[in-house]
Amino acid sequence: KEELMKQKALTIALEKMNEKCKALIESELDNRVKLKDLQVDLGFKNYQALVQAKYNCKKRLTRLVFSVLKELRSI
C-alpha cells in the first residue's frame, strides 16, 4: 500500500510540473533521450542552463512529491 501511495504521489506531482520540467525529468528516465538533444528543443541557450534547469526541476519535483504524499496520508 505504501509503495502504491508513493507511485501515485509521483504521478500527481509530475502532472503539476510544467512541460519543460516534464521533458527534463522524462529524459532522466529514458536512456534513449540525450540531454544535449533537448537543449535546442526546449529553447536553452547553452548546456549549462539546461543542466541547471534540470537540477531545479528535480528539486521542485521532490518537494511536490513529499507535499502530495503528506496530503494522501492525511486522507
C-alpha positions in Angstrom: 0.0 0.0 0.0 2.8 2.4 0.9 4.6 1.8 -2.5 1.3 2.4 -4.3 0.8 5.7 -2.5 4.4 6.8 -3.4 3.8 6.0 -7.0 0.5 7.9 -7.0 2.2 10.9 -5.3 4.9 10.9 -8.0 2.3 10.7 -10.8 0.3 13.6 -9.3 3.5 15.7 -8.8 4.6 15.1 -12.4 1.2 16.3 -13.6 1.7 19.5 -11.7 5.1 20.3 -13.4 5.4 22.5 -16.5 6.1 20.9 -19.9 9.9 21.8 -19.8 10.3 20.1 -16.5 8.3 17.1 -17.5 10.6 16.7 -20.6 13.7 17.0 -18.4 12.5 14.5 -15.9 11.4 12.1 -18.6 14.9 12.3 -20.2 16.3 11.2 -16.9 14.1 8.0 -17.1 14.6 7.3 -20.8 18.1 6.3 -21.8 17.3 6.9 -25.5 16.9 10.7 -24.9 20.1 12.6 -24.7 20.1 15.7 -22.6 22.1 17.6 -25.1 19.4 16.9 -27.8 16.8 18.6 -25.6 18.8 21.9 -25.4 17.6 23.3 -28.7 14.1 21.6 -28.5 13.4 23.3 -25.1 15.0 26.6 -26.0 18.0 26.7 -23.7 20.9 29.0 -24.8 23.6 26.7 -23.5 24.1 23.3 -22.0 24.9 24.7 -18.5 21.4 26.4 -18.4 19.8 23.1 -19.4 21.7 21.3 -16.6 20.7 24.0 -14.1 17.0 23.8 -15.2 17.1 20.0 -14.8 18.5 20.3 -11.3 15.8 22.9 -10.3 13.1 20.7 -11.8 14.3 17.7 -9.8 14.3 19.7 -6.6 10.8 21.0 -7.3 9.6 17.5 -8.1 11.0 16.2 -4.9 9.2 18.9 -2.8 6.0 18.3 -4.7 6.1 14.5 -4.1 6.6 15.0 -0.4 3.7 17.5 -0.3 1.3 15.3 -2.2 2.4 12.3 -0.1 1.6 14.2 3.0 -1.9 15.1 1.6 -2.5 11.5 0.6 -1.6 10.2 4.0 -4.0 12.6 5.7 -7.0 11.3 3.8 
